[in-house]
Amino acid sequence: MSADAIIEYLFLWNTLRDYQLTDAQDRTIWRWTPDGSYSAKSAYTMLHAGSIRFLSHNLMWKTWAPLKIKIFLWLAFRRQHWTGDRRLRHGLDAREECYLCEQGRETIDHILAQCSVTREIWHHALTALGGQCPQAATTTIGWWRRLRPLFRGDQRAGLDSLFALISWEVWKERNARCFRDSAATTNELLQIIKAQADQ
């Protein structure tokens, strides 16, 4: 036997020295549950141990919006869209002012929750639904949470989907102004949102 094989043999010997073999049947013990039995939930929990939890996932994934809009919202909540503030942070050329209102600093939270154009759209949409526009929030998820108590039951599910739709159309309008130098009026945007909601 080589020296390495002898070292491995002695290591194995020391490891197993305190174990007594019996005639009892072997069993597998899953160490991530108190009773030692496997469950898919415990495996999922173990795989995500130490990860950062995103507490608003239920809001986003339960809307009636298409998958691309849900992904857009997920990126918006994580501030991963390439808005002016993010481009500047990465040392890229960027315009600081919002393309929609040309007043505030362009962040995804400003575009979706604070921008005067977005707020005007929400004012018209909520008025049509018989609701009042609440005070602005500083974040996109905060704005969504402020809107939700205005409605109950199925109406709330409808509002969640409307939130996704308005956010998506506002973002598309921002991109049209940024990349194509074309701008729609508030009324035109409202007509687009209404046509999409009716589908």
One Martini backbone bead per residue (centre of mass of N, CA, C, O) as a GRO file, in nm:
protein
  199
    1MET     BB    1   0.099   0.034   0.018
    2SER     BB    2   0.060   0.349   0.019
    3ALA     BB    3   0.079   0.630   0.202
    4ASP     BB    4  -0.201   0.742   0.125
    5ALA     BB    5  -0.363   0.484   0.188
    6ILE     BB    6  -0.286   0.467   0.487
    7ILE     BB    7  -0.403   0.740   0.571
    8GLU     BB    8  -0.696   0.677   0.486
    9TYR     BB    9  -0.730   0.428   0.665
   10LEU     BB   10  -0.680   0.573   0.940
   11PHE     BB   11  -0.906   0.779   0.910
   12LEU     BB   12  -1.135   0.571   0.888
   13TRP     BB   13  -1.081   0.429   1.154
   14ASN     BB   14  -1.126   0.679   1.338
   15THR     BB   15  -1.419   0.737   1.244
   16LEU     BB   16  -1.535   0.424   1.309
   17ARG     BB   17  -1.456   0.336   1.607
   18ASP     BB   18  -1.744   0.436   1.761
   19TYR     BB   19  -1.895   0.231   1.588
   20GLN     BB   20  -2.178   0.012   1.610
   21LEU     BB   21  -2.283  -0.277   1.491
   22THR     BB   22  -2.605  -0.391   1.383
   23ASP     BB   23  -2.921  -0.552   1.295
   24ALA     BB   24  -3.035  -0.300   1.221
   25GLN     BB   25  -3.193  -0.106   1.011
   26ASP     BB   26  -3.130   0.110   0.786
   27ARG     BB   27  -3.147   0.478   0.776
   28THR     BB   28  -3.261   0.778   0.656
   29ILE     BB   29  -3.142   1.112   0.740
   30TRP     BB   30  -3.286   1.428   0.745
   31ARG     BB   31  -3.122   1.716   0.873
   32TRP     BB   32  -3.364   1.952   0.795
   33THR     BB   33  -3.536   1.794   1.012
   34PRO     BB   34  -3.649   1.699   1.319
   35ASP     BB   35  -3.745   1.389   1.216
   36GLY     BB   36  -3.569   1.310   0.938
   37SER     BB   37  -3.769   1.382   0.712
   38TYR     BB   38  -3.856   1.424   0.394
   39SER     BB   39  -3.915   1.739   0.211
   40ALA     BB   40  -3.968   1.974  -0.022
   41LYS     BB   41  -3.973   2.216   0.168
   42SER     BB   42  -3.698   2.160   0.310
   43ALA     BB   43  -3.530   2.175   0.051
   44TYR     BB   44  -3.605   2.461  -0.028
   45THR     BB   45  -3.508   2.594   0.233
   46MET     BB   46  -3.214   2.495   0.214
   47LEU     BB   47  -3.148   2.631  -0.067
   48HIS     BB   48  -3.242   2.933   0.072
   49ALA     BB   49  -3.029   2.971   0.266
   50GLY     BB   50  -2.938   3.315   0.301
   51SER     BB   51  -3.136   3.450   0.143
   52ILE     BB   52  -3.316   3.703  -0.004
   53ARG     BB   53  -3.619   3.823   0.070
   54PHE     BB   54  -3.929   3.866  -0.121
   55LEU     BB   55  -4.230   3.991   0.007
   56SER     BB   56  -4.388   4.070  -0.288
   57HIS     BB   57  -4.444   3.813  -0.466
   58ASN     BB   58  -4.751   3.768  -0.445
   59LEU     BB   59  -4.847   4.021  -0.583
   60MET     BB   60  -4.711   3.972  -0.861
   61TRP     BB   61  -4.786   3.660  -0.937
   62LYS     BB   62  -5.121   3.710  -0.900
   63THR     BB   63  -5.158   3.847  -1.139
   64TRP     BB   64  -5.310   3.895  -1.476
   65ALA     BB   65  -5.044   3.922  -1.599
   66PRO     BB   66  -4.803   3.889  -1.794
   67LEU     BB   67  -4.488   3.772  -1.760
   68LYS     BB   68  -4.329   4.025  -1.861
   69ILE     BB   69  -4.460   4.212  -1.641
   70LYS     BB   70  -4.365   4.061  -1.391
   71ILE     BB   71  -4.065   4.094  -1.452
   72PHE     BB   72  -4.065   4.397  -1.459
   73LEU     BB   73  -4.153   4.431  -1.160
   74TRP     BB   74  -3.924   4.277  -1.030
   75LEU     BB   75  -3.707   4.473  -1.135
   76ALA     BB   76  -3.828   4.729  -1.009
   77PHE     BB   77  -3.811   4.641  -0.707
   78ARG     BB   78  -3.482   4.598  -0.758
   79ARG     BB   79  -3.362   4.826  -0.938
   80GLN     BB   80  -3.275   4.710  -1.263
   81HIS     BB   81  -3.323   4.942  -1.432
   82TRP     BB   82  -3.204   5.170  -1.693
   83THR     BB   83  -3.180   5.437  -1.547
   84GLY     BB   84  -3.029   5.727  -1.483
   85ASP     BB   85  -2.912   5.650  -1.202
   86ARG     BB   86  -2.777   5.381  -1.288
   87ARG     BB   87  -2.597   5.486  -1.513
   88LEU     BB   88  -2.435   5.682  -1.332
   89ARG     BB   89  -2.325   5.466  -1.132
   90HIS     BB   90  -2.174   5.326  -1.401
   91GLY     BB   91  -2.054   5.569  -1.584
   92LEU     BB   92  -2.284   5.662  -1.770
   93ASP     BB   93  -2.460   5.806  -1.996
   94ALA     BB   94  -2.706   6.052  -1.869
   95ARG     BB   95  -3.021   6.147  -1.777
   96GLU     BB   96  -3.163   6.288  -1.490
   97GLU     BB   97  -3.429   6.347  -1.601
   98CYS     BB   98  -3.743   6.293  -1.652
   99TYR     BB   99  -3.917   6.206  -1.946
  100LEU     BB  100  -4.208   6.284  -1.850
  101CYS     BB  101  -4.173   6.559  -1.648
  102GLU     BB  102  -3.887   6.709  -1.620
  103GLN     BB  103  -3.812   6.714  -1.287
  104GLY     BB  104  -3.720   6.459  -1.180
  105ARG     BB  105  -3.534   6.207  -1.083
  106GLU     BB  106  -3.436   5.921  -1.255
  107THR     BB  107  -3.631   5.660  -1.137
  108ILE     BB  108  -3.828   5.394  -1.093
  109ASP     BB  109  -3.989   5.518  -0.858
  110HIS     BB  110  -4.060   5.779  -0.994
  111ILE     BB  111  -4.206   5.673  -1.246
  112LEU     BB  112  -4.424   5.475  -1.079
  113ALA     BB  113  -4.490   5.684  -0.806
  114GLN     BB  114  -4.415   6.022  -0.854
  115CYS     BB  115  -4.491   6.109  -1.117
  116SER     BB  116  -4.712   6.332  -1.256
  117VAL     BB  117  -4.808   6.155  -1.491
  118THR     BB  118  -4.874   5.900  -1.329
  119ARG     BB  119  -5.070   6.040  -1.129
  120GLU     BB  120  -5.275   6.126  -1.343
  121ILE     BB  121  -5.349   5.847  -1.438
  122TRP     BB  122  -5.444   5.746  -1.160
  123HIS     BB  123  -5.664   5.952  -1.119
  124HIS     BB  124  -5.841   5.865  -1.360
  125ALA     BB  125  -5.866   5.563  -1.290
  126LEU     BB  126  -5.990   5.595  -1.000
  127THR     BB  127  -6.231   5.768  -1.078
  128ALA     BB  128  -6.359   5.550  -1.267
  129LEU     BB  129  -6.370   5.343  -1.001
  130GLY     BB  130  -6.443   5.524  -0.732
  131GLY     BB  131  -6.171   5.653  -0.637
  132GLN     BB  132  -5.895   5.766  -0.448
  133CYS     BB  133  -5.602   5.936  -0.446
  134PRO     BB  134  -5.333   5.884  -0.287
  135GLN     BB  135  -5.059   5.932  -0.152
  136ALA     BB  136  -4.749   5.937  -0.213
  137ALA     BB  137  -4.474   5.732  -0.271
  138THR     BB  138  -4.129   5.634  -0.271
  139THR     BB  139  -4.222   5.353  -0.377
  140THR     BB  140  -4.355   5.114  -0.567
  141ILE     BB  141  -4.455   4.921  -0.341
  142GLY     BB  142  -4.581   5.147  -0.169
  143TRP     BB  143  -4.792   5.232  -0.378
  144TRP     BB  144  -4.936   4.964  -0.402
  145ARG     BB  145  -5.012   4.945  -0.095
  146ARG     BB  146  -5.187   5.209  -0.104
  147LEU     BB  147  -5.404   5.102  -0.316
  148ARG     BB  148  -5.531   4.831  -0.206
  149PRO     BB  149  -5.738   4.942   0.025
  150LEU     BB  150  -5.957   5.058  -0.184
  151PHE     BB  151  -6.007   4.746  -0.221
  152ARG     BB  152  -6.197   4.436  -0.263
  153GLY     BB  153  -6.132   4.137  -0.360
  154ASP     BB  154  -6.168   4.132  -0.693
  155GLN     BB  155  -6.093   4.431  -0.711
  156ARG     BB  156  -5.804   4.390  -0.609
  157ALA     BB  157  -5.710   4.206  -0.835
  158GLY     BB  158  -5.767   4.419  -1.051
  159LEU     BB  159  -5.574   4.634  -0.937
  160ASP     BB  160  -5.315   4.472  -0.965
  161SER     BB  161  -5.336   4.458  -1.276
  162LEU     BB  162  -5.349   4.763  -1.320
  163PHE     BB  163  -5.076   4.826  -1.205
  164ALA     BB  164  -4.917   4.665  -1.412
  165LEU     BB  165  -5.024   4.810  -1.665
  166ILE     BB  166  -4.948   5.103  -1.598
  167SER     BB  167  -4.648   5.056  -1.553
  168TRP     BB  168  -4.589   4.945  -1.836
  169GLU     BB  169  -4.693   5.192  -2.005
  170VAL     BB  170  -4.510   5.401  -1.874
  171TRP     BB  171  -4.245   5.264  -1.954
  172LYS     BB  172  -4.296   5.271  -2.260
  173GLU     BB  173  -4.315   5.579  -2.276
  174ARG     BB  174  -4.036   5.640  -2.174
  175ASN     BB  175  -3.892   5.487  -2.407
  176ALA     BB  176  -4.008   5.653  -2.639
  177ARG     BB  177  -3.874   5.920  -2.542
  178CYS     BB  178  -3.579   5.816  -2.527
  179PHE     BB  179  -3.549   5.648  -2.825
  180ARG     BB  180  -3.788   5.805  -3.031
  181ASP     BB  181  -3.901   6.092  -2.973
  182SER     BB  182  -4.195   6.007  -2.855
  183ALA     BB  183  -4.522   6.147  -2.757
  184ALA     BB  184  -4.779   6.099  -2.541
  185THR     BB  185  -5.061   6.165  -2.412
  186THR     BB  186  -5.257   6.113  -2.150
  187ASN     BB  187  -5.508   6.029  -2.315
  188GLU     BB  188  -5.363   5.818  -2.490
  189LEU     BB  189  -5.271   5.642  -2.256
  190LEU     BB  190  -5.555   5.582  -2.146
  191GLN     BB  191  -5.655   5.439  -2.403
  192ILE     BB  192  -5.449   5.211  -2.398
  193ILE     BB  193  -5.520   5.100  -2.118
  194LYS     BB  194  -5.819   5.043  -2.178
  195ALA     BB  195  -5.773   4.847  -2.415
  196GLN     BB  196  -5.607   4.641  -2.248
  197ALA     BB  197  -5.822   4.591  -2.020
  198ASP     BB  198  -6.051   4.481  -2.228
  199GLN     BB  199  -5.898   4.205  -2.318
   0.00000   0.00000   0.00000
